[in-house]
Structures are given as C-alpha cells and as structure tokens.
Amino acid sequence: MPKAPLRRATPATPATPAKRGRPQVYTPALAEEILRRVAAGEPLLQICRTEGIPDRDTILRWTDPENTHTACPDPEFGGKYARAKLAGFEAMSEQMLEIAADGRNDWMEREGGGQQLDYEHVARSKLRVETLKWTLAKRMPHVFGDRIIQEHTGPGGGPLQIQVMEAIAEGRARVAALRQPAQIAALEADDERIV
C-alpha cells in the first residue's frame, strides 16, 4: 500500500497578533507627561519604568528628526525635550539645596534619653548632594562647573606681545657671530684646552 506524502504542519495564526513589548506610539498626552517629568528633574530611566511609558531608546529616537524607524509626528519634540532637560537641571539644583537644608532626620533619640546625630542619614544626604552636584557639573559645566580661568599677561600686566621677528633676527646675529674666523678660532682654542 503506497504511503501518503508527508505534509508540513502550518502553525495556527491568530486573527490579530499579540502585542509585545512597550508602547511605541507617540501621543501628545504621553509626550506631555514625559516632558513634564523630565522638566521636574526626574531621570528618564525612572520615567520609563512607569506603566504605559515607552522605553528610553524609543523616547530618544523621538528626539531625532532624521529617524524614520520610530518617527515622531511632532517635529518639535526634540527641541521641547532639550528645553525640558535644561529645566530639569535647574530643578536638580533646587533639589540639591532642599536636601542640604533639610535637617529633620539628622538627629535620633537615644535609648537612655537625649538625642544623637544620625551619621548614616547625614552621610546619605551628603552623597545625594554630591551626586547631584557632580551630575550637574558634568552635564552643564558652563553653568554648574568650576570656573577655571587661565590668563597670560605681558610685562606690567599688559597684553602679551609676541616678538617673533626680533627673536629670529637675534638668533641669526648669534649664528653669524659664531661664523666669524676670530670667534671660531677662540672656540677651537677653548676646545683644545678642555681635551
């Protein structure tokens, strides 16, 4: 009895494919929430952990007007995001001042009575302030970085005067003086005494 030819089984395809991953669809309301939170100084990674917010790469692609993969229908989103980041840096500087001024939990009650400095809380506050300060100094050094000025001045504090031509002429005069026979003989006599 002849065997029937084997046919490959085709997987069942659902009518609508299941959605996977985070949403990547741009909506004005979603963009407004992201921009509001960025302007408040909240880190983008923390914003992206929220349910319904796209991942960081998608949001950064929205800021690039030349990106066609996940194009953003708002061509102004990149500029809005940049302005929100600047506002976020200002908010971070304000947070830094709040942390430094907040001394509510710096003291704890002792078991026998009285108060004792809570070194762990103070150290944590210092770490938070230093981290914000470092981040601001690296991201916006012209605003929050240490200002280093190097100035070169000439005699009496005046402007530098570069006198290249005079230095070249002086060097040529020295070489010419060495080429004169009397000078050469004197140098050779000095060399013989040394040897």
C-alpha positions as a printed NumPy array, in Angstrom:
array([[ 0.   ,  0.   ,  0.   ],
       [ 1.529,  3.342, -1.025],
       [ 2.158,  5.836,  1.707],
       [ 0.631,  9.265,  1.548],
       [ 3.155, 12.083,  1.113],
       [ 4.034, 13.923,  4.285],
       [ 2.835, 17.489,  4.552],
       [ 4.247, 20.106,  6.787],
       [ 2.054, 21.305,  9.555],
       [ 1.402, 25.008,  9.431],
       [ 1.183, 26.786, 12.738],
       [-2.132, 28.291, 13.593],
       [-2.044, 32.027, 13.093],
       [-4.205, 34.153, 15.313],
       [-6.501, 36.681, 13.71 ],
       [-4.648, 39.561, 15.413],
       [-1.075, 39.183, 16.571],
       [-0.488, 39.615, 20.296],
       [ 1.095, 42.914, 21.306],
       [ 4.533, 42.507, 22.755],
       [ 6.83 , 44.96 , 24.494],
       [ 6.26 , 48.556, 25.461],
       [ 4.114, 51.008, 23.56 ],
       [ 5.958, 52.968, 20.912],
       [ 3.1  , 55.058, 19.62 ],
       [ 3.566, 58.769, 20.108],
       [ 0.62 , 60.663, 21.535],
       [ 0.588, 64.312, 22.577],
       [-0.655, 63.372, 26.079],
       [ 2.161, 60.84 , 26.531],
       [ 4.756, 63.345, 25.284],
       [ 3.395, 65.998, 27.638],
       [ 3.735, 63.695, 30.656],
       [ 7.28 , 62.687, 29.71 ],
       [ 8.319, 66.318, 29.18 ],
       [ 6.672, 67.427, 32.439],
       [ 8.522, 64.772, 34.441],
       [11.856, 65.446, 32.705],
       [11.446, 69.16 , 33.452],
       [10.844, 68.291, 37.116],
       [14.306, 66.691, 37.235],
       [13.181, 63.06 , 37.215],
       [15.667, 60.737, 35.456],
       [14.472, 59.338, 32.128],
       [15.164, 55.758, 33.203],
       [12.888, 56.222, 36.209],
       [10.173, 57.74 , 34.   ],
       [10.412, 54.767, 31.626],
       [ 9.71 , 52.304, 34.47 ],
       [ 6.162, 53.679, 34.638],
       [ 3.415, 51.549, 33.11 ],
       [ 2.455, 52.804, 29.655],
       [ 5.655, 54.814, 29.048],
       [ 7.908, 53.667, 26.176],
       [11.482, 52.634, 26.835],
       [14.358, 55.097, 26.886],
       [15.594, 54.28 , 23.379],
       [12.182, 54.97 , 21.861],
       [11.93 , 58.352, 23.564],
       [15.448, 59.284, 22.46 ],
       [14.586, 58.235, 18.891],
       [11.609, 60.592, 19.049],
       [14.043, 63.448, 19.696],
       [15.921, 62.764, 16.431],
       [14.082, 64.394, 13.498],
       [16.051, 62.314, 10.965],
       [14.999, 58.972, 12.484],
       [12.441, 57.156, 10.347],
       [12.269, 53.892, 12.348],
       [10.075, 55.202, 15.157],
       [ 9.256, 58.549, 13.714],
       [ 7.667, 61.107, 15.944],
       [ 4.795, 63.009, 14.324],
       [ 5.777, 66.118, 16.306],
       [ 8.875, 67.608, 14.635],
       [ 9.25 , 69.959, 17.609],
       [ 9.58 , 67.148, 20.188],
       [13.402, 67.186, 20.087],
       [13.517, 70.899, 20.932],
       [10.85 , 70.507, 23.619],
       [12.829, 67.631, 25.146],
       [16.045, 69.702, 25.173],
       [14.261, 72.586, 26.918],
       [12.732, 70.151, 29.421],
       [16.222, 68.758, 30.171],
       [17.502, 72.283, 30.878],
       [14.565, 72.908, 33.202],
       [15.291, 69.518, 34.794],
       [18.861, 70.564, 35.55 ],
       [17.563, 73.696, 37.27 ],
       [15.131, 71.524, 39.246],
       [18.026, 69.246, 40.25 ],
       [19.957, 72.247, 41.579],
       [16.913, 73.216, 43.638],
       [16.622, 69.625, 44.936],
       [20.249, 69.821, 45.985],
       [19.541, 72.934, 48.058],
       [16.464, 71.289, 49.615],
       [18.439, 68.216, 50.632],
       [21.209, 70.314, 52.157],
       [18.736, 72.465, 54.098],
       [16.585, 69.569, 55.344],
       [17.81 , 68.551, 58.781],
       [14.633, 66.828, 60.025],
       [16.107, 63.334, 60.267],
       [19.663, 64.291, 61.201],
       [19.021, 63.555, 64.865],
       [17.653, 60.411, 66.522],
       [16.51 , 59.667, 70.045],
       [18.911, 57.817, 72.326],
       [17.668, 54.856, 74.321],
       [18.641, 56.481, 77.627],
       [17.2  , 59.846, 76.61 ],
       [18.588, 62.778, 74.699],
       [19.487, 62.99 , 71.032],
       [22.317, 61.675, 68.924],
       [23.446, 62.606, 65.44 ],
       [22.306, 60.062, 62.847],
       [25.554, 59.727, 60.905],
       [24.004, 57.355, 58.358],
       [21.309, 59.857, 57.364],
       [23.791, 62.729, 57.188],
       [26.149, 60.651, 55.017],
       [23.283, 59.643, 52.725],
       [22.225, 63.287, 52.33 ],
       [25.82 , 64.265, 51.569],
       [26.041, 61.503, 48.948],
       [22.823, 62.696, 47.291],
       [24.054, 66.303, 47.18 ],
       [27.485, 65.296, 45.831],
       [25.904, 63.083, 43.162],
       [23.612, 65.876, 42.004],
       [26.487, 68.351, 42.066],
       [28.736, 66.045, 40.022],
       [25.963, 65.318, 37.514],
       [25.209, 68.995, 37.017],
       [28.899, 69.892, 36.694],
       [29.41 , 67.222, 34.007],
       [26.197, 67.829, 32.071],
       [26.314, 71.636, 32.155],
       [29.876, 72.676, 33.021],
       [29.392, 76.211, 31.7  ],
       [26.646, 76.785, 34.296],
       [27.372, 74.436, 37.204],
       [31.05 , 73.532, 36.748],
       [34.054, 75.   , 38.48 ],
       [35.24 , 78.046, 36.597],
       [38.916, 77.888, 35.707],
       [40.472, 80.933, 34.107],
       [43.955, 80.955, 32.674],
       [45.307, 84.297, 31.669],
       [48.665, 85.106, 30.182],
       [49.865, 88.655, 30.524],
       [52.844, 90.577, 29.366],
       [55.079, 92.953, 31.331],
       [53.183, 95.08 , 33.847],
       [50.011, 93.026, 33.411],
       [49.534, 94.216, 29.853],
       [48.768, 92.072, 26.834],
       [51.297, 89.564, 25.568],
       [53.44 , 90.84 , 22.776],
       [54.84 , 88.142, 20.603],
       [58.031, 89.341, 19.035],
       [58.901, 86.536, 16.684],
       [60.749, 88.584, 14.111],
       [63.03 , 90.134, 16.757],
       [63.841, 86.696, 18.168],
       [64.655, 85.36 , 14.691],
       [66.927, 88.342, 13.956],
       [68.707, 87.887, 17.283],
       [69.273, 84.195, 16.564],
       [70.662, 84.947, 13.115],
       [73.065, 87.505, 14.618],
       [74.362, 84.91 , 17.076],
       [74.912, 82.364, 14.303],
       [76.709, 84.978, 12.184],
       [78.948, 85.905, 15.108],
       [79.916, 82.266, 15.535],
       [80.865, 82.026, 11.872],
       [83.46 , 84.788, 12.065],
       [87.006, 83.378, 11.996],
       [88.124, 85.045, 15.228],
       [85.212, 83.545, 17.102],
       [85.774, 80.106, 15.579],
       [89.488, 80.205, 16.482],
       [88.642, 81.201, 20.068],
       [86.106, 78.335, 20.333],
       [88.601, 75.828, 18.92 ],
       [91.268, 77.032, 21.391],
       [88.785, 76.509, 24.238],
       [88.04 , 73.021, 22.919],
       [91.75 , 72.096, 22.829],
       [92.25 , 73.206, 26.431],
       [89.354, 71.037, 27.538],
       [90.719, 67.962, 25.771]])
